[in-house]
Amino acid sequence: MPVVVVANPKGGVGKSTLSTNVAGYYASQGHPVILGDVDPQKSAHLWLSLRPATVAPIGRWDTDVDALAKPPKGTTHAVLDTPAGLHGGALKDVLKMADKVIVPLQPSIFDIYATQAFLDKLREHRHAAGVQVGIVGMRIDERTRSADQLHHFVEGLGLPVLGYVRDTQNYVHLAAQGLSVFDVGATTRVARDLEQWQSICQWLDA
């Protein structure tokens, strides 16, 4: 069973947005998926509590960063949202459980450099444990200088960039209803977003 961990020690980079939409993608494909949330803010589980019964179901994975429990039986896919400041033993325990790690990264010089050491650790862990690691650029406006900075930074990381997620209110409005971009069909409203997710989804399915 693939366990996808969404992690970045920097707060406010879009971990919960990414986690909920990854879970939404798996659910849209008919997979029995569960969503774990070890962030004290519990944003992902709040989203889950708002999710309507009329869309593809996502189970709740109750676990804790200090006492991680394996995903329960009866599910085939698991997604884990993690807190800011994840490090040390807690980070090692989370990585032991992961099959894939996605790192959301925003085009801010502060976010980029705050994440550098974490990405170095992930590179080492990837080689030692065979975990797949990928980066997703979050809230990207391709027309800005900050987007250029992010492109330049990730080129030298030696880690794959899975895709870029644009800065749009779609994610905000859908989250308030417990929905992902995969729950509303290929409407004009989310067509661009679904297009951006194609490469990310291919990596998730690989």
Secondary structure, DSSP 8 states (H G I E B T S, - for coil): --EEEE--SSTTSSHHHHHHHHHHHHHHTT--EEEEE-STT-HHHHHHHH--TTS---EEE--BTTB-----TT-SEEEEE--TT--HHHHHHHHHH-SEEEEEE-S-HHHHHHHHHHHHHHHHHHHHH--EEEEEEEEE-TTSHHHHHHHHHHHTSSS-EEEEEE--HHHHHHHTTT--GGGS-S-TTTHHHHHHHHHHHHHHH-
